[in-house]
Amino acid sequence: MKAFDINIGGKIFDYRLGKRLDQKEVEIFFQKKGYFIEKYLSYPRHLCALISKNDNVMFMKLSTSKGISAVTENEAAWNDYMKIQAHPTGVLVPKIHDRGYYNNLFFYMITDYLDGPHPTASVVLANTDRIIDLTEKIMSLKLTPLPADSYHQGKNHLEKFLNKTKAHFGSVPNEIKNTYKLKNLLRLIEANVQNLSCRPRHGDFSPWHLIFDKNNRLCLIDGEHAMSQGVEYYDIAYFIQRAFSVWKKPEIAKKIYGELTKRSYDTKKLKTVLAARAIGGFLDESLAPNPDYEMHEEFMKWIVSI
């Protein structure tokens, strides 16, 4: 599916599809490196586990395909940048303790294990300003180029954003595109995309990728889709769409949007990025075992109305 294709060295890889790895062989591989797998965790696309060494429990994330390896290496590059000691960014991410390739094929990394809670809906409502502040901190970074900047096609941030949006649109089943008139969203984006400035992004900024640590600090995980050449407002628009359509909490999305208007965000630009996220939401839902587009339709109608 083109929406999940990346181009690396002229070869196309899908970053969504992985293979099943033999857990016993994985355990032997890491035992030779002095690690002990304590518990496997349920994660899509990766083989993840709590892993220990010298009584230190950490988090292991092992890719299961070449495409997934590529985006996981991108996450590692993002984490590395956030952890530069001479120039701390203020964006808290897990520290990487070890990395390499399983059987010389699939990238893995071993990081801090952040066992704090993911925010609930009520916690998000109480921390709206902190969440917005974090996305603004990311947009303000002087982020060096990441691997994703090169394997997403386009000569600049606008082309990369528009090409990805069109790939999402093209991968939505035709009957869904026609039923919900998604072409209107694409036209809106095409008419206004040229106004968007280039800004860094995390790329998957959602409630389930935020964690409050033991000191109540807001930490950010899973930077697989981070880019230095993103478009402004992408992360907060992503969060709004996830809260509205996936969490089914329109009140959160609307509160955040209201706070953004108070901060004098350009609502025309924000609407453009939200429209792109709406198309992405329809695509994600089309891949569910039993798709239900009700909240995605509501989100689309809300975007059109703002």
Secondary structure, 3 states (H helix, E strand, C coil): CHHHEEEECCEEEECCCCCCCCHHHHHHHHHCCCCEEEEEECCCCEEEEEEEECCEEEEEEEECCHHHHHHHHHHHHHHHHHCCCCCCCCCECCCEEEEEEECCCEEEEEEECCCCCCCCHHHHHHCHHHHHHHHHHHHCCCCCCCHHHHHCCCCCHHHHHHHHHHHHHHHCCHHHHHHCCHHHHHHHHHHHHHHCCEEEECCCCCHHHEEECCCCCEEECCCCCCEEEEECCHHHHHHHHHHHHHCCCHHHHHHHHHHHHHCCCCHHHHHHHHHHHHHHHHHHHHCCCCCCCHHHHHHHHHHHHC
